[in-house]
Amino acid sequence: SIAVKKELSPQIIGEQITKNELKKHILILASDSLGGREVGKPGELMAANYIANHFKNIGIPPYKNSTYYQEIPLHQTIIEDIYLTINNTELKFKKEFYTYPSFNETDIAAQEIVFLGYGIDTKNYNDYNIDVDGKVIMILEGEPKNEQGEYIVSGGNQKSPESNWKFKLKTAKSKGARAVLIALDNYNKDYEKAEHKIEHPGVSLMNKEEQIPFVYIGEKIVNQVLGKNKLEKIKNKITKKQKSINKIIQNEIVLKTQNNTKKFTGKNVLGFIEGSDPDLKNEIIVVTAHYDHIGIIDGLIHNGADDNATGTAAVLEIAKAFQTAKKLGINFKRSILCMPNSAEEKGLLGSYHYVENPEFPLKNTIACLNVDMIGRMDKFHPNDSNYVYLIGADKLSTDLHNISESANKKYVKIDIDYKFNDPKDPNRFYYRSDHYNFAKKNIPSIFYFSGVHEDYHKHTDTTEKLIYEKVEKITKLIFYTAWDLANATERPKVDKTNTFNLNRY
């Protein structure tokens, strides 16, 4: 229906991306009938089918002539029984300690517990000046401060990534520890926040490394191990001396868990659109968005309208735009892989599985454009929706950053906010969406995002709160950036060392 000559600009195609078409997808993906799209549940499968049918209807063939799906091999873990004793005193699960169902069945007995400060290993501050190989260790949550109230690790008022519990567990595992007890300042408050993760099955990739066994402990157990009121004294000493305190405590400890583990699969959905240049079509731009969400919690459907029906709809319309261009003979040289992926909410597992088992060679993957939550305003932009956060564009490639900037100036003119592009960003958004797994493989990547709002991960993240003009504008920006990348003379050079520490935890 578009009267067009081949030399016409991509704008004629970009204009086909409309808020009404985006809204149609979002209303379906975020409807109650999909039940919050939790990976492995019927609603996720319905969403995958909807996406695959969209690809089929617009004329994208199944990749490798066989399927639209890349299966993600997952397993679900429920703790059926957990038993913790210290000096023959049996402790009460949930009342005095808790953990998440995210590690293998465990049967540990030890004669001592090594108290290891905060469990941090950095240049400025190090707790690991004692051998913990084969030991059960006890660490404090958070990180130490000096007497001026500054963090010792970062030397300022910014928390360090090393204070994150997952980072600490990874460090403990690398040092050979057998299990970790994490002492909490406010057990009841933390338990309330963590209750959903405690009560619900843990999900992990079949072939991904298991976590070290760990439990969070409250005041009663801390006093039992360290002695009554000793904890504050130890913290004050670390603050004063600005260095670690270790102790070997002769306490008999037994930790046993019995798990119920079930295998299941999630689905990445792949829409591959071949470019027109005989050589350059072997190079690929990946456009990603996770389509899974967090399902039903306490009987309430968490529809995930902004998170991430908006990003998924964007990828579907970008696929349609490239497919339309192809049908009309408006050529783009490189190929486009539109990949709505799953299991992001369980720890970026779908994208991790893809980069570890790529269907198209990663060496030919020249960029990843990832979209996650682009439909709302946040507290930093309360009165103006004409903005988008870009994260990561300049971290590996000056070219990618420049192409992105010029596409915006040429076609869209939205305000680009780089606030969260700072490696010291305490929100750590760079590590929290699917581009991260591509960036880890040295693939220049951009994360498009419009910020967190009060409905994030709540059942109130619903379609009527979205700003559809905003979704349209950001989708166009991503399309034009992909278009310019597809037609650039050279692929974006990797000319920078990533300033984000690529060990997420």
C-alpha positions as CSV (number, residue, x, y, z in Angstrom):
1,S,0.0,0.0,0.0
2,I,3.0,2.3,0.2
3,A,3.9,3.8,-3.1
4,V,7.7,3.9,-2.9
5,K,10.9,3.9,-4.8
6,K,13.9,2.0,-3.7
7,E,16.0,5.1,-3.0
8,L,13.5,6.4,-0.5
9,S,14.7,6.8,3.1
10,P,13.8,4.4,5.9
11,Q,11.5,7.0,7.3
12,I,8.7,5.7,5.1
13,I,9.1,2.4,6.9
14,G,9.6,3.9,10.4
15,E,6.4,5.8,10.1
16,Q,4.6,2.4,9.9
17,I,5.4,1.9,13.6
18,T,2.4,3.4,15.4
19,K,1.1,3.5,18.9
20,N,-2.1,1.7,17.9
21,E,-0.2,-1.3,16.5
22,L,2.0,-1.4,19.6
23,K,-1.0,-1.1,21.8
24,K,-2.7,-4.1,20.2
25,H,0.3,-6.3,21.1
26,I,0.6,-4.9,24.6
27,L,-3.1,-5.4,25.4
28,I,-2.8,-9.1,24.5
29,L,0.5,-9.8,26.2
30,A,-0.5,-8.0,29.4
31,S,-4.0,-9.5,29.5
32,D,-5.2,-11.6,32.5
33,S,-5.6,-14.6,30.2
34,L,-1.7,-14.9,30.0
35,G,-1.5,-15.1,33.8
36,G,1.6,-12.9,34.2
37,R,3.7,-14.9,31.7
38,E,5.8,-16.7,34.3
39,V,8.4,-18.9,32.6
40,G,7.2,-22.5,32.3
41,K,3.6,-21.7,33.0
42,P,0.8,-21.9,30.4
43,G,0.8,-18.1,30.0
44,E,4.4,-17.9,28.9
45,L,3.7,-20.6,26.3
46,M,0.7,-18.6,25.1
47,A,2.9,-15.5,24.8
48,A,5.6,-17.5,22.9
49,N,2.9,-18.8,20.5
50,Y,1.5,-15.3,20.0
51,I,5.0,-14.0,19.1
52,A,5.8,-16.9,16.8
53,N,2.5,-16.4,15.0
54,H,3.2,-12.7,14.5
55,F,6.5,-13.6,12.9
56,K,4.8,-16.2,10.7
57,N,2.0,-13.8,9.7
58,I,4.4,-11.0,8.6
59,G,6.3,-13.5,6.5
60,I,9.4,-14.3,8.6
61,P,10.3,-18.0,8.0
62,P,11.2,-20.2,10.9
63,Y,15.0,-19.9,11.5
64,K,17.1,-22.7,10.0
65,N,13.8,-23.7,8.2
66,S,12.5,-25.6,11.2
67,T,11.3,-23.5,14.2
68,Y,10.8,-20.1,15.8
69,Y,11.8,-21.5,19.3
70,Q,15.1,-22.0,21.0
71,E,14.3,-24.1,24.1
72,I,15.8,-23.1,27.4
73,P,16.5,-26.1,29.6
74,L,15.5,-25.1,33.2
75,H,14.8,-26.8,36.5
76,Q,12.6,-25.8,39.3
77,T,13.6,-26.4,42.9
78,I,11.4,-26.6,46.0
79,I,13.0,-27.1,49.4
80,E,11.0,-30.0,50.9
81,D,12.9,-30.2,54.1
82,I,15.7,-28.1,55.7
83,Y,17.5,-28.9,59.0
84,L,20.0,-26.6,60.7
85,T,21.6,-27.3,64.1
86,I,24.3,-25.5,66.0
87,N,25.8,-27.3,69.0
88,N,22.9,-29.8,68.8
89,T,20.2,-27.0,69.1
90,E,17.8,-27.4,66.2
91,L,16.8,-24.0,64.7
92,K,13.5,-23.0,63.3
93,F,13.2,-22.4,59.5
94,K,11.6,-19.0,58.7
95,K,11.5,-18.0,62.4
96,E,15.3,-18.0,63.0
97,F,16.8,-18.6,59.6
98,Y,15.8,-18.6,56.0
99,T,17.2,-19.4,52.5
100,Y,16.0,-19.6,48.9
101,P,15.6,-22.8,46.9
102,S,18.6,-22.1,44.7
103,F,21.2,-24.7,45.6
104,N,21.6,-28.4,45.3
105,E,20.6,-30.9,48.1
106,T,23.0,-30.4,50.9
107,D,24.4,-32.5,53.8
108,I,27.1,-30.6,55.7
109,A,28.5,-31.3,59.1
110,A,31.4,-29.3,60.5
111,Q,33.1,-28.8,63.9
112,E,33.8,-25.1,63.5
113,I,32.5,-21.9,62.0
114,V,34.9,-19.3,60.6
115,F,33.7,-15.8,61.3
116,L,34.9,-13.8,58.3
117,G,33.8,-10.1,58.8
118,Y,31.8,-9.0,55.8
119,G,32.9,-11.7,53.4
120,I,34.5,-9.1,51.0
121,D,37.7,-9.5,49.0
122,T,39.0,-6.2,47.5
123,K,42.1,-4.0,47.4
124,N,40.9,-1.5,50.0
125,Y,39.5,-4.1,52.4
126,N,39.9,-7.8,52.6
127,D,38.3,-10.4,54.9
128,Y,39.9,-13.4,53.2
129,N,43.2,-13.3,55.0
130,I,42.5,-16.8,56.4
131,D,42.1,-20.1,54.6
132,V,38.4,-21.0,54.3
133,D,38.7,-24.0,52.0
134,G,36.2,-26.7,53.1
135,K,34.9,-24.4,55.9
136,V,31.5,-23.1,56.9
137,I,31.8,-19.3,57.1
138,M,29.7,-16.7,58.8
139,I,29.6,-13.1,57.4
140,L,27.8,-9.9,58.0
141,E,25.5,-8.3,55.5
142,G,26.5,-5.0,53.7
143,E,29.9,-3.5,53.9
144,P,32.1,-1.7,56.5
145,K,32.3,2.0,57.0
146,N,35.0,4.2,58.5
147,E,34.4,6.5,61.5
148,Q,33.5,9.3,59.1
149,G,30.6,7.1,57.8
150,E,32.2,6.5,54.4
151,Y,32.4,3.1,52.8
152,I,35.8,1.6,53.2
153,V,35.7,-0.4,49.9
154,S,34.7,2.5,47.6
155,G,36.3,5.2,49.7
156,G,33.2,7.4,49.5
157,N,29.4,7.4,50.0
158,Q,28.7,4.9,47.1
159,K,28.0,1.3,48.0
160,S,30.3,-1.2,46.3
161,P,29.0,-4.1,44.1
162,E,31.0,-6.4,46.4
163,S,28.5,-5.8,49.2
164,N,25.8,-7.6,47.1
165,W,24.9,-11.0,48.6
166,K,25.3,-12.8,45.3
167,F,28.8,-11.3,44.8
168,K,29.7,-12.5,48.3
169,L,28.4,-16.0,47.7
170,K,30.4,-16.1,44.4
171,T,33.6,-15.0,46.3
172,A,33.0,-17.6,49.1
173,K,32.6,-20.3,46.5
174,S,35.7,-19.3,44.6
175,K,37.7,-19.5,47.9
176,G,36.4,-23.1,48.5
177,A,34.0,-22.4,51.4
178,R,31.3,-25.1,51.9
179,A,28.4,-23.0,53.1
180,V,27.7,-19.4,54.2
181,L,25.8,-18.0,57.1
182,I,24.8,-14.4,56.5
183,A,24.0,-12.4,59.7
184,L,21.2,-9.8,59.2
185,D,20.7,-6.6,61.1
186,N,17.0,-6.7,60.9
187,Y,15.8,-10.3,60.4
188,N,12.0,-9.7,60.5
189,K,12.1,-6.9,58.0
190,D,14.4,-8.8,55.6
191,Y,12.3,-11.9,55.9
192,E,9.1,-10.0,54.9
193,K,10.8,-8.6,51.8
194,A,12.2,-12.1,50.9
195,E,9.1,-14.1,51.7
196,H,8.0,-14.5,48.0
197,K,11.4,-15.9,47.1
198,I,11.4,-18.2,50.1
199,E,8.0,-19.6,49.4
200,H,8.2,-19.9,45.6
201,P,10.2,-22.5,43.6
202,G,13.7,-21.4,42.5
203,V,14.4,-21.6,38.8
204,S,17.8,-22.1,37.3
205,L,19.5,-23.2,34.0
206,M,20.3,-26.9,33.9
207,N,23.8,-26.2,32.7
208,K,24.6,-23.2,34.9
209,E,26.8,-23.4,37.9
210,E,24.9,-24.0,41.2
211,Q,25.1,-21.6,44.1
212,I,27.0,-22.4,47.3
213,P,24.6,-23.4,50.1
214,F,23.7,-20.3,52.2
215,V,21.3,-19.3,55.0
216,Y,20.3,-15.9,56.4
217,I,20.4,-15.8,60.2
218,G,18.8,-13.6,62.9
219,E,20.0,-12.3,66.2
220,K,19.4,-15.4,68.2
221,I,21.8,-17.5,66.1
222,V,24.3,-14.7,65.8
223,N,24.5,-14.5,69.6
224,Q,24.7,-18.3,69.8
225,V,27.8,-18.3,67.5
226,L,29.6,-15.1,68.5
227,G,28.4,-14.7,72.1
228,K,25.7,-12.2,73.4
229,N,26.2,-8.6,72.3
230,K,29.5,-9.3,70.6
231,L,28.4,-8.4,67.1
232,E,28.3,-4.6,67.7
233,K,31.7,-4.7,69.3
234,I,33.1,-6.5,66.3
235,K,31.5,-4.0,63.9
236,N,32.9,-1.1,65.8
237,K,36.4,-2.6,65.9
238,I,36.3,-3.1,62.1
239,T,35.2,0.5,61.7
240,K,37.9,1.8,64.0
241,K,40.8,-0.3,62.5
242,Q,39.4,-0.3,58.9
243,K,40.4,-3.9,58.6
244,S,38.9,-7.3,58.9
245,I,38.4,-9.4,62.1
246,N,38.4,-13.2,61.7
247,K,37.7,-15.8,64.3
248,I,37.5,-19.6,64.3
249,I,34.7,-20.6,66.5
250,Q,34.4,-24.2,67.8
251,N,30.7,-24.8,67.1
252,E,29.3,-28.0,65.7
253,I,27.1,-27.2,62.8
254,V,24.9,-29.4,60.6
255,L,23.0,-28.2,57.5
256,K,20.8,-30.6,55.5
257,T,18.3,-29.9,52.8
258,Q,16.0,-32.1,50.7
259,N,14.9,-30.8,47.4
260,N,12.2,-31.6,45.0
261,T,13.5,-30.7,41.5
262,K,11.5,-30.7,38.3
263,K,12.8,-30.2,34.7
264,F,11.0,-27.9,32.3
265,T,11.7,-25.6,29.4
266,G,11.3,-22.0,28.5
267,K,11.4,-20.5,25.0
268,N,13.4,-17.8,23.3
269,V,11.5,-16.8,20.1
270,L,13.6,-16.0,17.1
271,G,12.6,-14.0,14.1
272,F,15.5,-13.8,11.6
273,I,15.3,-11.4,8.7
274,E,18.1,-11.7,6.2
275,G,19.9,-8.7,4.9
276,S,20.4,-7.9,1.2
277,D,24.2,-7.7,0.8
278,P,25.7,-11.1,-0.2
279,D,28.6,-10.6,2.3
280,L,27.3,-8.3,4.9
281,K,24.1,-10.4,5.5
282,N,26.3,-12.7,7.5
283,E,26.6,-10.0,10.1
284,I,23.7,-9.7,12.5
285,I,22.1,-7.0,14.7
286,V,20.2,-8.6,17.6
287,V,17.1,-6.8,18.9
288,T,16.0,-8.3,22.3
289,A,13.3,-7.9,24.9
290,H,12.2,-10.3,27.6
291,Y,8.5,-11.3,27.3
292,D,8.3,-13.3,30.6
293,H,7.1,-11.7,33.8
294,I,6.6,-12.9,37.4
295,G,3.2,-14.6,37.1
296,I,0.6,-14.9,39.9
297,I,1.6,-13.9,43.4
298,D,-0.9,-14.3,46.4
299,G,-3.7,-14.9,43.9
300,L,-3.0,-11.6,42.0
301,I,-2.0,-11.6,38.4
302,H,1.1,-9.5,37.8
303,N,0.4,-8.5,34.2
304,G,3.8,-6.8,33.5
305,A,2.4,-4.2,31.1
306,D,5.4,-2.0,31.2
307,D,7.7,-4.9,32.3
308,N,8.0,-6.0,29.6
309,A,5.0,-6.1,27.3
310,T,6.1,-2.7,26.1
311,G,9.6,-3.9,25.0
312,T,8.2,-7.1,23.5
313,A,5.7,-5.1,21.4
314,A,8.6,-2.8,20.3
315,V,10.6,-5.9,19.0
316,L,7.5,-7.2,17.2
317,E,6.9,-3.9,15.4
318,I,10.6,-3.5,14.6
319,A,10.5,-7.0,13.0
320,K,7.4,-6.0,11.0
321,A,9.1,-2.8,9.9
322,F,12.2,-4.6,8.5
323,Q,10.0,-7.3,6.9
324,T,7.9,-4.5,5.2
325,A,11.1,-2.9,3.9
326,K,12.2,-6.2,2.5
327,K,8.9,-6.8,0.8
328,L,9.1,-3.3,-0.8
329,G,12.7,-3.8,-1.9
330,I,14.0,-1.1,0.4
331,N,17.3,-2.8,1.0
332,F,19.2,-3.1,4.3
333,K,22.6,-4.9,4.1
334,R,23.0,-6.8,7.3
335,S,20.6,-9.3,8.9
336,I,18.3,-8.6,11.9
337,L,17.5,-11.1,14.6
338,C,14.4,-10.1,16.6
339,M,14.5,-12.2,19.7
340,P,11.9,-11.9,22.4
341,N,13.4,-14.0,25.1
342,S,12.3,-15.6,28.3
343,A,13.4,-16.4,31.9
344,E,14.8,-12.9,32.3
345,E,13.0,-12.5,35.6
346,K,14.8,-15.6,36.9
347,G,18.2,-14.1,36.4
348,L,18.6,-13.2,32.7
349,L,18.6,-17.0,31.9
350,G,17.1,-16.9,28.4
351,S,19.7,-14.5,27.1
352,Y,22.5,-16.3,29.0
353,H,21.4,-19.6,27.4
354,Y,21.4,-17.9,23.9
355,V,24.9,-16.5,24.1
356,E,26.3,-19.8,25.5
357,N,24.4,-21.7,22.7
358,P,24.1,-19.1,19.9
359,E,22.0,-20.0,16.9
360,F,24.0,-17.5,14.8
361,P,27.7,-17.1,15.4
362,L,28.5,-14.4,18.1
363,K,31.6,-13.3,16.1
364,N,29.1,-12.2,13.4
365,T,26.8,-10.5,15.9
366,I,27.8,-6.8,15.6
367,A,25.4,-5.2,18.2
368,C,22.6,-6.0,20.7
369,L,19.8,-3.5,21.1
370,N,17.8,-4.5,24.2
371,V,14.4,-3.0,25.3
372,D,13.0,-3.4,28.8
373,M,10.3,-1.1,30.2
374,I,9.7,1.8,27.9
375,G,6.1,2.9,28.7
376,R,6.1,5.0,31.8
377,M,7.7,8.1,33.4
378,D,9.8,7.9,36.6
379,K,10.5,10.3,39.4
380,F,13.3,12.0,37.6
381,H,11.0,13.0,34.7
382,P,7.6,13.6,36.5
383,N,6.2,16.1,33.9
384,D,7.7,15.2,30.6
385,S,7.6,11.8,28.9
386,N,9.8,12.8,25.9
387,Y,12.9,10.9,27.2
388,V,14.6,7.6,27.3
389,Y,17.5,6.2,29.3
390,L,20.3,4.8,27.3
391,I,22.7,2.5,29.1
392,G,25.9,0.9,27.8
393,A,26.0,2.5,24.3
394,D,29.5,3.9,24.7
395,K,30.9,1.1,27.0
396,L,32.5,-1.0,24.2
397,S,32.2,1.0,21.0
398,T,32.5,4.7,20.2
399,D,30.9,3.9,16.8
400,L,27.8,2.4,18.4
401,H,27.3,5.5,20.6
402,N,27.8,7.8,17.6
403,I,25.3,5.8,15.3
404,S,22.8,5.9,18.2
405,E,23.2,9.6,18.7
406,S,23.0,10.4,15.0
407,A,19.9,8.2,14.5
408,N,18.1,10.2,17.2
409,K,19.1,13.6,15.8
410,K,18.1,12.6,12.3
411,Y,14.8,10.9,12.9
412,V,13.3,11.0,16.4
413,K,14.7,13.8,18.6
414,I,13.8,12.3,21.9
415,D,15.8,13.5,25.0
416,I,18.4,10.9,25.8
417,D,19.3,10.6,29.5
418,Y,22.6,8.9,30.4
419,K,22.1,9.1,34.2
420,F,22.3,5.3,34.6
421,N,25.2,4.9,32.2
422,D,27.5,5.7,35.1
423,P,29.4,2.5,36.3
424,K,28.9,3.8,39.9
425,D,25.1,3.8,39.5
426,P,23.9,2.2,42.7
427,N,20.8,0.8,40.9
428,R,23.1,-1.3,38.8
429,F,20.6,-1.3,35.9
430,Y,23.4,-2.2,33.4
431,Y,23.5,-5.7,35.1
432,R,19.8,-6.1,35.2
433,S,18.6,-6.8,31.7
434,D,19.5,-9.0,28.8
435,H,22.0,-6.8,26.9
436,Y,24.4,-7.7,29.8
437,N,25.0,-11.2,28.6
438,F,25.9,-9.9,25.1
439,A,28.1,-7.2,26.5
440,K,30.0,-9.9,28.5
441,K,30.8,-11.5,25.2
442,N,32.3,-8.2,24.0
443,I,29.3,-7.4,21.7
444,P,28.5,-3.6,21.7
445,S,25.1,-3.2,23.4
446,I,22.5,-0.6,24.2
447,F,19.8,-0.9,26.9
448,Y,16.7,1.2,26.3
449,F,14.7,1.9,29.4
450,S,12.3,4.6,30.8
451,G,13.0,4.0,34.6
452,V,11.4,2.3,37.6
453,H,8.0,3.4,38.9
454,E,5.8,2.7,41.9
455,D,4.1,-0.3,40.0
456,Y,7.4,-2.1,39.2
457,H,6.9,-5.8,40.0
458,K,3.4,-5.2,41.4
459,H,0.0,-6.4,40.2
460,T,-0.7,-2.7,39.5
461,D,1.6,-2.6,36.4
462,T,-1.3,-2.5,34.0
463,T,-2.0,-1.3,30.5
464,E,-4.1,1.9,31.2
465,K,-1.1,3.5,32.9
466,L,1.2,3.3,29.8
467,I,2.1,6.3,27.6
468,Y,1.7,4.8,24.2
469,E,3.2,7.8,22.4
470,K,6.4,7.2,24.4
471,V,6.5,3.5,23.4
472,E,6.1,4.5,19.8
473,K,8.9,7.1,19.9
474,I,11.4,4.8,21.6
475,T,10.5,1.9,19.2
476,K,11.2,4.2,16.3
477,L,14.5,5.2,17.8
478,I,15.5,1.6,18.1
479,F,14.4,0.8,14.6
480,Y,16.3,3.7,13.0
481,T,19.4,2.8,15.1
482,A,19.2,-0.8,13.9
483,W,18.6,0.4,10.3
484,D,21.7,2.6,10.4
485,L,23.8,-0.2,11.9
486,A,22.5,-2.6,9.2
487,N,23.6,-0.2,6.4
488,A,26.9,1.2,7.9
489,T,30.0,0.7,5.9
490,E,31.8,-0.9,8.8
491,R,30.5,-2.8,11.8
492,P,30.9,-0.8,15.0
493,K,34.5,-1.2,16.2
494,V,35.1,-2.5,19.7
495,D,37.6,0.2,20.7
496,K,37.0,0.5,24.4
497,T,37.5,-1.4,27.6
498,N,34.1,-1.7,29.4
499,T,34.1,0.5,32.5
500,F,31.5,-1.7,34.1
501,N,33.0,-4.6,36.0
502,L,31.7,-7.5,34.0
503,N,31.5,-9.9,36.9
504,R,27.8,-9.1,37.7
505,Y,28.1,-10.7,41.2
